[in-house]
Amino acid sequence: MNLSVKTSHYDYLDRHLGAFFERVGLPSARARGMGVAHGDKCYGYREGWDRAGIPFAHGVSIYLLSYVWPFTQEVRETPTGWVAPQCWVLSNYDRFKGLLPAVEGA
């Protein structure tokens, strides 16, 4: 029996977030625990990311960068004002998508 099981974004993060952080110049250790700590906050952004063609696991991965310097300077409280995290993901998807592994079943 061959069942296709769609994996959650948590599975994707467990497999790929450390390597993604390394690809953007961060230590992979910075990724530890981030998905569990912050991954649930992204459900409210899913529809907007879907409309923009951003796989949810990719959106969450990029969103998690917003908690780590130097990306913290680009999102939320910035020198030029507030930048909403979900909008930051939309604006920066092209910047990061080549560094993210494909999402299985997407």
VMD Tcl script that builds the backbone (N, CA, C; Angstrom):
set m [mol new atoms 318]
animate dup $m
set s [atomselect $m all]
$s set {name element resname resid chain x y z} {
  {N N MET 1 A 0.844 -1.167 0.000}
  {CA C MET 1 A 0.000 0.000 0.000}
  {C C MET 1 A 0.896 1.239 0.000}
  {N N ASN 2 A 0.656 2.151 -0.924}
  {CA C ASN 2 A 1.456 3.361 -1.062}
  {C C ASN 2 A 0.598 4.557 -0.695}
  {N N LEU 3 A 0.760 5.047 0.503}
  {CA C LEU 3 A 0.002 6.206 0.949}
  {C C LEU 3 A 0.886 7.437 0.884}
  {N N SER 4 A 0.369 8.475 0.295}
  {CA C SER 4 A 1.089 9.738 0.268}
  {C C SER 4 A 0.672 10.547 1.486}
  {N N VAL 5 A 1.611 10.819 2.342}
  {CA C VAL 5 A 1.327 11.562 3.561}
  {C C VAL 5 A 1.942 12.947 3.439}
  {N N LYS 6 A 1.108 13.943 3.601}
  {CA C LYS 6 A 1.592 15.312 3.562}
  {C C LYS 6 A 2.218 15.639 4.915}
  {N N THR 7 A 3.441 16.093 4.896}
  {CA C THR 7 A 4.127 16.389 6.146}
  {C C THR 7 A 3.797 17.812 6.592}
  {N N SER 8 A 3.939 18.067 7.860}
  {CA C SER 8 A 3.663 19.399 8.398}
  {C C SER 8 A 4.885 20.304 8.234}
  {N N HIS 9 A 4.660 21.568 8.453}
  {CA C HIS 9 A 5.789 22.499 8.387}
  {C C HIS 9 A 6.792 22.208 9.494}
  {N N TYR 10 A 6.356 21.620 10.591}
  {CA C TYR 10 A 7.294 21.259 11.656}
  {C C TYR 10 A 8.277 20.183 11.179}
  {N N ASP 11 A 7.788 19.211 10.408}
  {CA C ASP 11 A 8.679 18.193 9.844}
  {C C ASP 11 A 9.698 18.841 8.909}
  {N N TYR 12 A 9.221 19.759 8.071}
  {CA C TYR 12 A 10.106 20.468 7.145}
  {C C TYR 12 A 11.169 21.238 7.924}
  {N N LEU 13 A 10.747 21.955 8.961}
  {CA C LEU 13 A 11.699 22.732 9.761}
  {C C LEU 13 A 12.725 21.835 10.432}
  {N N ASP 14 A 12.270 20.705 10.962}
  {CA C ASP 14 A 13.207 19.764 11.596}
  {C C ASP 14 A 14.275 19.307 10.620}
  {N N ARG 15 A 13.892 19.093 9.380}
  {CA C ARG 15 A 14.846 18.590 8.382}
  {C C ARG 15 A 15.718 19.681 7.769}
  {N N HIS 16 A 15.184 20.898 7.608}
  {CA C HIS 16 A 15.873 21.869 6.758}
  {C C HIS 16 A 16.234 23.216 7.384}
  {N N LEU 17 A 15.660 23.564 8.523}
  {CA C LEU 17 A 15.875 24.923 9.033}
  {C C LEU 17 A 17.337 25.201 9.373}
  {N N GLY 18 A 18.033 24.250 9.980}
  {CA C GLY 18 A 19.446 24.467 10.315}
  {C C GLY 18 A 20.294 24.768 9.095}
  {N N ALA 19 A 20.084 24.001 8.029}
  {CA C ALA 19 A 20.848 24.228 6.790}
  {C C ALA 19 A 20.476 25.569 6.149}
  {N N PHE 20 A 19.201 25.929 6.202}
  {CA C PHE 20 A 18.771 27.226 5.668}
  {C C PHE 20 A 19.450 28.361 6.441}
  {N N PHE 21 A 19.476 28.272 7.757}
  {CA C PHE 21 A 20.149 29.298 8.542}
  {C C PHE 21 A 21.621 29.398 8.138}
  {N N GLU 22 A 22.276 28.267 7.938}
  {CA C GLU 22 A 23.680 28.301 7.498}
  {C C GLU 22 A 23.814 28.993 6.143}
  {N N ARG 23 A 22.878 28.739 5.236}
  {CA C ARG 23 A 22.945 29.346 3.896}
  {C C ARG 23 A 22.794 30.865 3.926}
  {N N VAL 24 A 22.144 31.391 4.965}
  {CA C VAL 24 A 22.015 32.847 5.071}
  {C C VAL 24 A 23.071 33.438 5.997}
  {N N GLY 25 A 24.038 32.613 6.412}
  {CA C GLY 25 A 25.168 33.111 7.195}
  {C C GLY 25 A 24.994 33.032 8.703}
  {N N LEU 26 A 24.020 32.258 9.157}
  {CA C LEU 26 A 23.792 32.091 10.591}
  {C C LEU 26 A 24.254 30.707 11.023}
  {N N PRO 27 A 24.649 30.542 12.269}
  {CA C PRO 27 A 24.978 29.200 12.751}
  {C C PRO 27 A 23.707 28.342 12.794}
  {N N SER 28 A 23.828 27.091 12.400}
  {CA C SER 28 A 22.661 26.207 12.398}
  {C C SER 28 A 22.086 26.050 13.809}
  {N N ALA 29 A 22.923 26.200 14.824}
  {CA C ALA 29 A 22.447 26.072 16.204}
  {C C ALA 29 A 21.389 27.119 16.539}
  {N N ARG 30 A 21.395 28.253 15.852}
  {CA C ARG 30 A 20.385 29.298 16.102}
  {C C ARG 30 A 18.986 28.822 15.749}
  {N N ALA 31 A 18.890 27.809 14.890}
  {CA C ALA 31 A 17.585 27.306 14.453}
  {C C ALA 31 A 16.940 26.387 15.487}
  {N N ARG 32 A 17.732 25.834 16.399}
  {CA C ARG 32 A 17.206 24.863 17.362}
  {C C ARG 32 A 16.058 25.442 18.180}
  {N N GLY 33 A 14.944 24.750 18.165}
  {CA C GLY 33 A 13.793 25.122 18.973}
  {C C GLY 33 A 12.938 26.238 18.413}
  {N N MET 34 A 13.386 26.875 17.349}
  {CA C MET 34 A 12.631 28.013 16.816}
  {C C MET 34 A 11.286 27.597 16.237}
  {N N GLY 35 A 11.246 26.484 15.537}
  {CA C GLY 35 A 9.988 26.038 14.952}
  {C C GLY 35 A 8.939 25.767 16.005}
  {N N VAL 36 A 9.337 25.107 17.062}
  {CA C VAL 36 A 8.412 24.791 18.154}
  {C C VAL 36 A 7.988 26.067 18.876}
  {N N ALA 37 A 8.920 26.977 19.062}
  {CA C ALA 37 A 8.635 28.199 19.810}
  {C C ALA 37 A 7.771 29.187 19.033}
  {N N HIS 38 A 7.948 29.256 17.729}
  {CA C HIS 38 A 7.300 30.317 16.956}
  {C C HIS 38 A 6.500 29.837 15.747}
  {N N GLY 39 A 6.612 28.575 15.382}
  {CA C GLY 39 A 5.957 28.075 14.170}
  {C C GLY 39 A 4.450 28.197 14.164}
  {N N ASP 40 A 3.837 28.148 15.335}
  {CA C ASP 40 A 2.375 28.245 15.406}
  {C C ASP 40 A 1.872 29.652 15.101}
  {N N LYS 41 A 2.703 30.647 15.251}
  {CA C LYS 41 A 2.297 32.032 15.009}
  {C C LYS 41 A 1.998 32.294 13.533}
  {N N CYS 42 A 2.438 31.415 12.673}
  {CA C CYS 42 A 2.338 31.639 11.241}
  {C C CYS 42 A 1.010 31.202 10.621}
  {N N TYR 43 A 0.210 30.459 11.351}
  {CA C TYR 43 A -1.051 30.001 10.769}
  {C C TYR 43 A -1.913 31.168 10.294}
  {N N GLY 44 A -1.849 32.276 10.958}
  {CA C GLY 44 A -2.616 33.451 10.566}
  {C C GLY 44 A -2.124 34.095 9.278}
  {N N TYR 45 A -0.930 33.759 8.852}
  {CA C TYR 45 A -0.353 34.334 7.635}
  {C C TYR 45 A -0.478 33.398 6.439}
  {N N ARG 46 A -0.885 32.166 6.690}
  {CA C ARG 46 A -0.877 31.117 5.667}
  {C C ARG 46 A -1.655 31.501 4.412}
  {N N GLU 47 A -2.854 32.024 4.583}
  {CA C GLU 47 A -3.691 32.348 3.431}
  {C C GLU 47 A -3.028 33.378 2.519}
  {N N GLY 48 A -2.461 34.410 3.105}
  {CA C GLY 48 A -1.781 35.438 2.311}
  {C C GLY 48 A -0.574 34.895 1.586}
  {N N TRP 49 A 0.182 34.043 2.254}
  {CA C TRP 49 A 1.348 33.437 1.606}
  {C C TRP 49 A 0.904 32.490 0.501}
  {N N ASP 50 A -0.174 31.738 0.740}
  {CA C ASP 50 A -0.701 30.852 -0.306}
  {C C ASP 50 A -1.095 31.656 -1.543}
  {N N ARG 51 A -1.791 32.763 -1.336}
  {CA C ARG 51 A -2.204 33.618 -2.470}
  {C C ARG 51 A -1.001 34.121 -3.250}
  {N N ALA 52 A 0.109 34.331 -2.548}
  {CA C ALA 52 A 1.333 34.824 -3.202}
  {C C ALA 52 A 2.169 33.691 -3.792}
  {N N GLY 53 A 1.714 32.436 -3.624}
  {CA C GLY 53 A 2.449 31.305 -4.170}
  {C C GLY 53 A 3.617 30.860 -3.309}
  {N N ILE 54 A 3.603 31.221 -2.042}
  {CA C ILE 54 A 4.682 30.851 -1.126}
  {C C ILE 54 A 4.264 29.602 -0.360}
  {N N PRO 55 A 4.989 28.497 -0.531}
  {CA C PRO 55 A 4.673 27.316 0.269}
  {C C PRO 55 A 4.755 27.668 1.763}
  {N N PHE 56 A 3.816 27.157 2.534}
  {CA C PHE 56 A 3.739 27.509 3.949}
  {C C PHE 56 A 5.050 27.243 4.683}
  {N N ALA 57 A 5.674 26.098 4.436}
  {CA C ALA 57 A 6.933 25.778 5.118}
  {C C ALA 57 A 8.025 26.781 4.764}
  {N N HIS 58 A 8.027 27.287 3.545}
  {CA C HIS 58 A 8.993 28.316 3.163}
  {C C HIS 58 A 8.696 29.615 3.895}
  {N N GLY 59 A 7.424 29.991 3.938}
  {CA C GLY 59 A 7.043 31.208 4.645}
  {C C GLY 59 A 7.445 31.159 6.106}
  {N N VAL 60 A 7.205 30.021 6.751}
  {CA C VAL 60 A 7.567 29.869 8.158}
  {C C VAL 60 A 9.082 29.961 8.326}
  {N N SER 61 A 9.823 29.320 7.446}
  {CA C SER 61 A 11.292 29.361 7.536}
  {C C SER 61 A 11.812 30.788 7.459}
  {N N ILE 62 A 11.281 31.559 6.528}
  {CA C ILE 62 A 11.709 32.951 6.380}
  {C C ILE 62 A 11.240 33.776 7.578}
  {N N TYR 63 A 10.011 33.554 8.009}
  {CA C TYR 63 A 9.484 34.237 9.195}
  {C C TYR 63 A 10.404 34.038 10.391}
  {N N LEU 64 A 10.909 32.839 10.573}
  {CA C LEU 64 A 11.770 32.559 11.721}
  {C C LEU 64 A 13.072 33.353 11.681}
  {N N LEU 65 A 13.515 33.738 10.490}
  {CA C LEU 65 A 14.693 34.613 10.406}
  {C C LEU 65 A 14.437 35.945 11.092}
  {N N SER 66 A 13.179 36.352 11.144}
  {CA C SER 66 A 12.858 37.661 11.704}
  {C C SER 66 A 13.157 37.764 13.201}
  {N N TYR 67 A 13.465 36.645 13.830}
  {CA C TYR 67 A 13.806 36.634 15.251}
  {C C TYR 67 A 15.319 36.675 15.490}
  {N N VAL 68 A 16.104 36.696 14.417}
  {CA C VAL 68 A 17.553 36.552 14.550}
  {C C VAL 68 A 18.262 37.734 13.871}
  {N N TRP 69 A 19.234 38.309 14.586}
  {CA C TRP 69 A 20.063 39.362 14.005}
  {C C TRP 69 A 20.895 38.777 12.868}
  {N N PRO 70 A 21.057 39.423 11.761}
  {CA C PRO 70 A 20.790 40.828 11.467}
  {C C PRO 70 A 19.386 41.100 10.922}
  {N N PHE 71 A 18.602 40.063 10.713}
  {CA C PHE 71 A 17.284 40.236 10.106}
  {C C PHE 71 A 16.325 40.984 11.016}
  {N N THR 72 A 16.588 40.969 12.322}
  {CA C THR 72 A 15.754 41.721 13.259}
  {C C THR 72 A 15.771 43.214 12.949}
  {N N GLN 73 A 16.794 43.675 12.252}
  {CA C GLN 73 A 16.883 45.092 11.894}
  {C C GLN 73 A 15.983 45.455 10.726}
  {N N GLU 74 A 15.445 44.432 10.041}
  {CA C GLU 74 A 14.634 44.670 8.847}
  {C C GLU 74 A 13.141 44.509 9.097}
  {N N VAL 75 A 12.768 43.983 10.247}
  {CA C VAL 75 A 11.376 43.613 10.476}
  {C C VAL 75 A 10.947 43.994 11.889}
  {N N ARG 76 A 9.662 44.193 12.070}
  {CA C ARG 76 A 9.049 44.692 13.304}
  {C C ARG 76 A 9.550 46.119 13.546}
  {N N GLU 77 A 10.113 46.402 14.698}
  {CA C GLU 77 A 10.615 47.753 14.987}
  {C C GLU 77 A 11.924 47.967 14.231}
  {N N THR 78 A 11.895 48.861 13.255}
  {CA C THR 78 A 13.095 49.159 12.471}
  {C C THR 78 A 13.399 50.650 12.580}
  {N N PRO 79 A 14.594 51.065 12.171}
  {CA C PRO 79 A 14.923 52.501 12.209}
  {C C PRO 79 A 13.964 53.355 11.373}
  {N N THR 80 A 13.310 52.738 10.380}
  {CA C THR 80 A 12.398 53.506 9.525}
  {C C THR 80 A 10.929 53.244 9.845}
  {N N GLY 81 A 10.659 52.518 10.924}
  {CA C GLY 81 A 9.276 52.266 11.319}
  {C C GLY 81 A 8.929 50.789 11.343}
  {N N TRP 82 A 7.660 50.507 11.582}
  {CA C TRP 82 A 7.155 49.147 11.730}
  {C C TRP 82 A 7.089 48.422 10.391}
  {N N VAL 83 A 7.605 47.206 10.363}
  {CA C VAL 83 A 7.477 46.312 9.214}
  {C C VAL 83 A 6.843 45.028 9.732}
  {N N ALA 84 A 5.638 44.734 9.286}
  {CA C ALA 84 A 4.918 43.549 9.738}
  {C C ALA 84 A 5.631 42.291 9.253}
  {N N PRO 85 A 5.817 41.306 10.137}
  {CA C PRO 85 A 6.554 40.099 9.760}
  {C C PRO 85 A 5.973 39.363 8.556}
  {N N GLN 86 A 4.650 39.252 8.480}
  {CA C GLN 86 A 4.059 38.537 7.345}
  {C C GLN 86 A 4.319 39.273 6.035}
  {N N CYS 87 A 4.363 40.582 6.075}
  {CA C CYS 87 A 4.668 41.372 4.875}
  {C C CYS 87 A 6.146 41.277 4.527}
  {N N TRP 88 A 6.995 41.212 5.551}
  {CA C TRP 88 A 8.426 41.055 5.325}
  {C C TRP 88 A 8.702 39.755 4.588}
  {N N VAL 89 A 7.992 38.691 4.962}
  {CA C VAL 89 A 8.137 37.408 4.260}
  {C C VAL 89 A 7.736 37.575 2.801}
  {N N LEU 90 A 6.598 38.206 2.546}
  {CA C LEU 90 A 6.142 38.419 1.166}
  {C C LEU 90 A 7.171 39.212 0.358}
  {N N SER 91 A 7.703 40.252 0.947}
  {CA C SER 91 A 8.670 41.114 0.252}
  {C C SER 91 A 10.016 40.445 0.026}
  {N N ASN 92 A 10.362 39.472 0.848}
  {CA C ASN 92 A 11.693 38.864 0.790}
  {C C ASN 92 A 11.713 37.435 0.279}
  {N N TYR 93 A 10.581 36.920 -0.178}
  {CA C TYR 93 A 10.560 35.533 -0.629}
  {C C TYR 93 A 11.545 35.300 -1.771}
  {N N ASP 94 A 11.567 36.178 -2.747}
  {CA C ASP 94 A 12.495 35.989 -3.872}
  {C C ASP 94 A 13.947 36.010 -3.410}
  {N N ARG 95 A 14.229 36.774 -2.398}
  {CA C ARG 95 A 15.586 36.870 -1.835}
  {C C ARG 95 A 16.050 35.536 -1.247}
  {N N PHE 96 A 15.128 34.774 -0.641}
  {CA C PHE 96 A 15.500 33.565 0.090}
  {C C PHE 96 A 15.082 32.256 -0.561}
  {N N LYS 97 A 14.156 32.280 -1.521}
  {CA C LYS 97 A 13.586 31.011 -1.996}
  {C C LYS 97 A 14.620 30.087 -2.620}
  {N N GLY 98 A 15.644 30.605 -3.236}
  {CA C GLY 98 A 16.683 29.764 -3.820}
  {C C GLY 98 A 17.538 29.042 -2.785}
  {N N LEU 99 A 17.434 29.459 -1.535}
  {CA C LEU 99 A 18.203 28.848 -0.451}
  {C C LEU 99 A 17.405 27.799 0.314}
  {N N LEU 100 A 16.134 27.650 -0.058}
  {CA C LEU 100 A 15.231 26.715 0.639}
  {C C LEU 100 A 15.001 25.460 -0.185}
  {N N PRO 101 A 15.118 24.278 0.422}
  {CA C PRO 101 A 14.788 23.050 -0.295}
  {C C PRO 101 A 13.303 23.035 -0.663}
  {N N ALA 102 A 12.983 22.337 -1.724}
  {CA C ALA 102 A 11.582 22.215 -2.151}
  {C C ALA 102 A 10.758 21.574 -1.044}
  {N N VAL 103 A 9.494 21.933 -1.015}
  {CA C VAL 103 A 8.559 21.354 -0.057}
  {C C VAL 103 A 7.928 20.143 -0.728}
  {N N GLU 104 A 8.082 18.986 -0.112}
  {CA C GLU 104 A 7.515 17.757 -0.675}
  {C C GLU 104 A 6.013 17.849 -0.675}
  {N N GLY 105 A 5.398 17.482 -1.778}
  {CA C GLY 105 A 3.952 17.478 -1.881}
  {C C GLY 105 A 3.347 18.839 -2.131}
  {N N ALA 106 A 4.178 19.855 -2.320}
  {CA C ALA 106 A 3.635 21.195 -2.547}
  {C C ALA 106 A 3.297 21.393 -3.997}
}
mol reanalyze $m
mol bondsrecalc $m
mol representation Tube
mol addrep $m
